[in-house]
Amino acid sequence: MPPVLDTEMPAPAPYSLYLLLCKGGVIYAGITNDVPRRYQQHCDGKGARFTRSRPPQKLLCHSAVGDRSAALKLEYQVKQLPRAKKVAFVQSLSKT
């Protein structure tokens, strides 16, 4: 008798929104399901085009969001904010 295959898929890793402080004081927002790996990609120049020309100096914060769709929506909202509101957003996440 052949072995029984486990058909249950592992639950996908939750997505996180992360914000980076980049060269020139610019704040970059992105999403990932593996923050340390993605941050290293940015540092190695293999991340987004934006961070290739403005290398990250620091990971400001990250927050688990849930699924990819929710993370994309939140990323879009954060990217629309002026810098001062992004800084306030980072501070609000740091308090939790």
C-alpha positions in Angstrom: 0.0 0.0 0.0 1.5 3.4 -1.0 2.1 6.0 1.7 -0.7 8.5 2.4 0.2 12.0 1.2 -0.4 14.9 3.5 -2.5 17.2 1.4 -2.7 20.0 4.0 -0.7 23.0 2.9 1.2 24.8 5.6 -0.3 28.2 6.5 1.4 31.0 4.6 3.6 33.3 6.6 1.9 36.5 7.6 2.9 39.6 5.7 4.4 42.6 7.4 4.7 46.2 6.5 8.1 47.6 7.1 9.6 51.1 6.9 13.3 51.9 6.2 15.2 55.1 6.7 17.2 55.5 3.5 20.1 57.7 2.4 19.0 61.3 2.3 16.5 60.8 5.1 13.9 59.3 2.9 11.4 56.8 4.4 10.7 53.8 2.2 7.7 51.5 2.9 7.4 47.9 1.6 5.8 44.6 2.4 7.3 41.1 2.9 6.7 37.8 4.6 10.3 37.7 5.8 11.5 41.1 7.1 15.2 40.1 7.9 15.6 38.5 4.4 14.0 41.5 2.6 16.1 44.0 4.6 19.3 42.2 3.7 18.2 42.2 0.0 17.8 46.0 0.2 21.2 46.3 1.9 22.8 44.1 -0.8 21.4 46.3 -3.6 19.0 43.5 -4.7 15.8 45.0 -3.3 13.6 47.7 -4.9 15.0 50.1 -7.5 14.3 52.9 -5.0 16.7 51.4 -2.4 19.4 50.7 -5.0 19.9 54.4 -5.5 19.1 55.3 -1.8 20.6 52.5 0.3 18.8 51.8 3.6 20.5 53.0 6.8 18.1 51.6 9.3 15.0 49.4 9.7 12.6 51.9 11.4 9.8 49.4 12.2 7.7 46.6 11.0 4.3 45.3 11.8 2.5 42.0 11.0 -0.5 42.8 8.9 -2.0 39.5 7.8 -2.5 38.5 4.2 -0.8 40.0 1.2 -3.9 41.9 0.1 -4.2 43.7 3.4 -0.4 44.4 3.4 -0.6 45.9 -0.1 -3.5 48.2 0.9 -1.7 49.4 4.0 1.6 49.9 2.0 -0.2 52.1 -0.5 -1.8 54.2 2.2 1.5 54.7 4.0 3.2 55.7 0.7 0.6 58.4 0.2 1.4 60.0 3.5 3.7 63.1 3.8 7.0 62.5 5.6 5.8 64.0 8.9 2.9 61.6 9.0 5.1 58.6 8.2 7.3 59.6 11.1 4.2 59.8 13.3 3.2 56.3 12.0 6.6 54.9 12.9 6.3 56.3 16.4 2.8 54.9 16.8 4.1 51.4 15.9 7.1 51.8 18.2 4.8 52.4 21.2 3.0 49.1 20.7 
